[in-house]
Amino acid sequence: MNTNLTLIFKNLGIVGLDLLVIPFIFVTLLTYLNRDTKKYLANGLGLNSELYLGFIGIFLHELSHLLMAILFGHRIARVRLLKRPHPARIGADGKPDLTLGYVNHTWNQRNWYQTTGNLFIGVAPIFGCALVLLALTALLIPSLFNGMLALVADPFNLNWTGFAAALGGDNYPWIRWSIMILLSLNVSIGGFDLSAADFANSRIGLIGFIIVIVALTVLLTMGNIAAGYLRVITAAVILLALILGYALLVSLLTNLVIRLAFQIKEH
């Protein structure tokens, strides 16, 4: 049994960075940017503009919530994966109905599994939309996808040479990139924006998740079998960071273009 505290804390640091810090940074930045973009769209073009320009993302956002809620055994009360906002109507919360979709669910607060699941349900849209973008990359730009896989083959020694070698093998790259960017815009505008309720829901399950990953990391390290575990989660997070970095770039450019367009319109 390995009781090396330095190694245990080192592995806990890797896991914390992979599963908490990096996802939190991307979730926060993507939410801020896309929430700001939707605010500009709503103020400049009306609430329905968010629906027209981000309907794929909205659908994926709510679907991600739904699938995670089912996975963690929550009772699904009401679901609308896509809907028009109706500001003239009053919703169940007593406020104007501005929602573009929703998944209402309940859980047994005495059930640890269901309670911890709130973390995954709350942040599910970020990862669900990221997986769709990754799948689109594999379909439309396979050389880039293969390069990403080559890069993370050894996550603690990134293979940039293999990444570069895998690029450049696509036919009709501009057509594929055009389709990719258009779909990415829609997914980003509608999908990468967690609501205040999503964040609140996630906090409910955070403590349970931290307890699990700390206990698992310590046990695997003490058993001298943590290497494969760390390798897998680090490779997965690097791959996730690559696709979320792309989504962040798309979101930033979209936000800047929309801001500039409305400033020109006002003047």
C-alpha positions as CSV (number, residue, x, y, z in Angstrom):
1,M,0.0,0.0,0.0
2,N,1.4,3.4,-1.0
3,T,1.0,6.0,1.7
4,N,3.2,8.7,0.1
5,L,1.3,11.9,1.0
6,T,3.2,13.9,-1.7
7,L,2.0,11.6,-4.4
8,I,-1.6,11.5,-3.0
9,F,-1.8,15.3,-3.0
10,K,-0.2,15.5,-6.4
11,N,-2.9,13.2,-7.8
12,L,-5.6,15.1,-6.0
13,G,-4.3,18.3,-7.6
14,I,-4.4,16.7,-11.1
15,V,-7.9,15.4,-10.6
16,G,-9.1,18.7,-9.1
17,L,-7.7,20.6,-12.0
18,D,-9.2,18.2,-14.6
19,L,-12.6,17.7,-13.1
20,L,-13.3,21.0,-11.3
21,V,-11.1,23.9,-12.2
22,I,-10.9,23.6,-16.0
23,P,-14.6,22.8,-16.5
24,F,-15.5,25.7,-14.2
25,I,-13.5,28.2,-16.2
26,F,-15.0,27.1,-19.5
27,V,-18.6,26.9,-18.0
28,T,-18.2,30.4,-16.6
29,L,-16.8,32.0,-19.7
30,L,-19.2,30.4,-22.1
31,T,-22.2,31.3,-20.0
32,Y,-21.1,34.9,-19.7
33,L,-20.4,35.4,-23.4
34,N,-23.5,33.6,-24.7
35,R,-25.8,35.2,-22.1
36,D,-24.5,38.6,-23.2
37,T,-25.0,37.7,-26.9
38,K,-28.6,36.6,-26.3
39,K,-29.2,39.9,-24.3
40,Y,-28.1,41.9,-27.3
41,L,-30.2,39.8,-29.7
42,A,-33.3,40.1,-27.5
43,N,-32.9,43.9,-27.1
44,G,-32.0,44.5,-30.8
45,L,-34.1,42.0,-32.7
46,G,-36.6,40.7,-30.2
47,L,-36.9,37.5,-28.1
48,N,-37.7,35.3,-31.1
49,S,-34.2,36.1,-32.6
50,E,-32.7,33.8,-29.9
51,L,-34.9,31.0,-31.1
52,Y,-34.2,31.5,-34.8
53,L,-30.4,31.8,-34.4
54,G,-29.9,29.3,-31.7
55,F,-32.7,26.7,-32.0
56,I,-30.3,23.7,-32.3
57,G,-28.4,24.8,-29.3
58,I,-31.6,25.3,-27.2
59,F,-32.8,21.9,-28.2
60,L,-29.5,20.3,-27.2
61,H,-29.4,22.3,-24.0
62,E,-32.7,21.0,-22.8
63,L,-32.1,17.5,-24.1
64,S,-28.9,17.3,-22.1
65,H,-30.7,18.3,-18.9
66,L,-33.4,15.7,-19.7
67,L,-31.0,12.8,-20.4
68,M,-29.0,13.4,-17.2
69,A,-32.2,13.8,-15.1
70,I,-33.3,10.4,-16.4
71,L,-29.9,8.8,-15.8
72,F,-29.9,9.9,-12.2
73,G,-33.4,8.7,-11.5
74,H,-35.2,12.0,-11.2
75,R,-38.9,12.2,-11.8
76,I,-39.7,14.2,-14.9
77,A,-42.6,16.6,-14.3
78,R,-42.8,18.7,-17.5
79,V,-40.6,19.0,-20.6
80,R,-40.5,21.4,-23.5
81,L,-37.3,21.0,-25.5
82,L,-38.1,24.0,-27.7
83,K,-40.7,26.7,-27.4
84,R,-41.5,30.3,-28.3
85,P,-41.3,32.9,-25.5
86,H,-44.6,34.6,-24.6
87,P,-43.7,37.8,-22.7
88,A,-47.4,38.8,-22.5
89,R,-48.2,35.6,-20.5
90,I,-47.4,35.0,-16.9
91,G,-45.5,31.8,-16.1
92,A,-45.8,29.5,-13.1
93,D,-43.2,31.6,-11.3
94,G,-45.4,34.7,-11.6
95,K,-43.0,36.3,-14.1
96,P,-43.4,36.8,-17.9
97,D,-42.9,33.6,-19.8
98,L,-39.6,34.2,-21.5
99,T,-38.3,30.6,-21.5
100,L,-37.2,28.9,-24.7
101,G,-37.4,25.5,-23.2
102,Y,-37.5,23.7,-19.9
103,V,-37.1,20.4,-18.0
104,N,-38.9,20.4,-14.7
105,H,-37.8,17.5,-12.5
106,T,-37.9,16.4,-8.8
107,W,-35.7,14.1,-6.8
108,N,-35.6,12.3,-3.5
109,Q,-33.5,14.6,-1.2
110,R,-32.6,11.6,1.0
111,N,-31.2,9.7,-2.0
112,W,-27.4,10.5,-2.3
113,Y,-27.2,9.4,-5.9
114,Q,-30.2,11.5,-7.1
115,T,-28.9,14.5,-5.1
116,T,-25.4,14.3,-6.5
117,G,-26.9,14.0,-9.9
118,N,-28.0,17.6,-9.7
119,L,-24.4,18.7,-10.5
120,F,-24.4,16.7,-13.7
121,I,-27.9,17.8,-14.6
122,G,-27.1,21.4,-14.1
123,V,-23.9,21.5,-16.2
124,A,-25.1,18.9,-18.8
125,P,-25.7,21.4,-21.6
126,I,-22.1,22.5,-21.7
127,F,-20.9,18.9,-22.1
128,G,-23.8,17.8,-24.3
129,C,-23.2,20.6,-26.8
130,A,-19.4,20.0,-26.6
131,L,-20.0,16.3,-27.6
132,V,-22.2,17.4,-30.5
133,L,-19.4,19.8,-31.7
134,L,-16.9,17.0,-31.4
135,A,-19.1,14.7,-33.4
136,L,-19.5,17.4,-36.1
137,T,-15.8,17.7,-36.2
138,A,-15.4,14.0,-36.7
139,L,-18.0,14.1,-39.5
140,L,-17.1,17.3,-41.3
141,I,-13.4,17.8,-40.6
142,P,-12.0,14.3,-39.9
143,S,-8.4,15.3,-40.3
144,L,-8.8,17.8,-37.4
145,F,-10.6,15.2,-35.3
146,N,-7.8,12.6,-35.9
147,G,-5.2,15.3,-35.0
148,M,-7.0,15.9,-31.7
149,L,-7.0,12.2,-31.0
150,A,-3.3,12.0,-31.8
151,L,-2.6,14.9,-29.6
152,V,-4.1,13.4,-26.5
153,A,-2.8,9.8,-27.1
154,D,-0.3,10.6,-24.3
155,P,-2.0,13.3,-22.3
156,F,1.1,14.1,-20.1
157,N,3.3,14.5,-23.2
158,L,1.2,16.1,-25.9
159,N,2.0,15.0,-29.4
160,W,1.9,18.2,-31.3
161,T,3.9,16.6,-34.2
162,G,1.2,14.0,-34.6
163,F,-1.5,16.7,-34.4
164,A,0.1,18.6,-37.3
165,A,0.7,15.5,-39.3
166,A,-3.0,14.6,-39.2
167,L,-4.1,17.9,-40.6
168,G,-4.6,18.7,-44.3
169,G,-6.3,15.5,-45.5
170,D,-9.8,16.8,-46.2
171,N,-11.4,17.3,-49.5
172,Y,-13.5,20.5,-50.0
173,P,-12.3,22.0,-46.7
174,W,-13.9,25.4,-47.2
175,I,-17.4,23.9,-47.7
176,R,-17.0,21.7,-44.7
177,W,-15.7,24.5,-42.5
178,S,-18.5,26.8,-43.6
179,I,-21.1,24.2,-42.5
180,M,-19.2,23.5,-39.3
181,I,-19.0,27.2,-38.4
182,L,-22.7,27.8,-39.2
183,L,-23.8,24.9,-37.0
184,S,-21.3,25.9,-34.3
185,L,-22.8,29.4,-34.2
186,N,-26.3,28.0,-33.7
187,V,-25.2,25.5,-31.0
188,S,-23.1,28.2,-29.2
189,I,-25.8,30.9,-29.2
190,G,-28.5,28.6,-27.9
191,G,-26.7,25.9,-25.9
192,F,-23.7,27.3,-24.0
193,D,-25.6,29.4,-21.5
194,L,-26.4,28.1,-18.0
195,S,-29.2,29.8,-16.2
196,A,-29.1,30.9,-12.6
197,A,-31.3,27.9,-11.8
198,D,-28.7,25.6,-13.6
199,F,-25.9,26.9,-11.4
200,A,-28.0,26.6,-8.2
201,N,-29.0,23.1,-9.2
202,S,-25.4,22.1,-9.7
203,R,-24.3,23.4,-6.3
204,I,-26.6,20.9,-4.7
205,G,-24.7,18.0,-6.0
206,L,-21.1,19.5,-5.8
207,I,-20.2,18.3,-2.4
208,G,-21.2,14.7,-3.1
209,F,-19.1,14.7,-6.3
210,I,-16.1,16.1,-4.6
211,I,-16.3,13.4,-1.9
212,V,-16.4,10.7,-4.6
213,I,-13.5,11.9,-6.6
214,V,-11.3,12.5,-3.5
215,A,-12.1,9.1,-2.1
216,L,-11.5,7.4,-5.5
217,T,-8.3,9.2,-6.1
218,V,-6.9,8.4,-2.7
219,L,-7.8,4.7,-2.8
220,L,-6.4,4.2,-6.3
221,T,-3.2,6.1,-5.4
222,M,-2.7,4.0,-2.2
223,G,-3.3,0.9,-4.3
224,N,-0.7,2.0,-6.9
225,I,-3.3,1.8,-9.7
226,A,-4.0,5.5,-10.2
227,A,-1.9,5.9,-13.4
228,G,-4.5,4.7,-15.9
229,Y,-7.3,6.6,-14.1
230,L,-5.3,9.8,-14.3
231,R,-4.4,9.2,-17.9
232,V,-8.0,8.7,-19.0
233,I,-9.5,11.7,-17.3
234,T,-6.7,14.0,-18.3
235,A,-7.0,12.9,-22.0
236,A,-10.7,13.4,-21.8
237,V,-10.4,16.8,-20.3
238,I,-7.8,18.0,-22.8
239,L,-10.1,16.8,-25.6
240,L,-13.0,18.6,-24.0
241,A,-10.8,21.7,-23.5
242,L,-10.0,21.7,-27.2
243,I,-13.6,21.6,-28.3
244,L,-14.8,24.1,-25.7
245,G,-11.9,26.4,-26.6
246,Y,-13.2,26.3,-30.2
247,A,-16.7,27.0,-28.8
248,L,-15.3,29.9,-26.8
249,L,-13.7,31.4,-29.8
250,V,-16.9,31.1,-31.9
251,S,-18.9,32.6,-29.0
252,L,-16.4,35.5,-28.6
253,L,-16.4,36.3,-32.3
254,T,-20.2,36.1,-32.4
255,N,-20.5,38.4,-29.5
256,L,-18.1,40.9,-31.0
257,V,-19.8,40.9,-34.4
258,I,-23.3,41.4,-32.9
259,R,-22.1,44.2,-30.6
260,L,-20.4,45.9,-33.6
261,A,-23.5,45.4,-35.8
262,F,-25.8,47.1,-33.3
263,Q,-23.4,49.9,-32.7
264,I,-23.3,50.6,-36.4
265,K,-27.1,50.4,-36.5
266,E,-27.4,52.9,-33.7
267,H,-25.2,55.4,-35.4
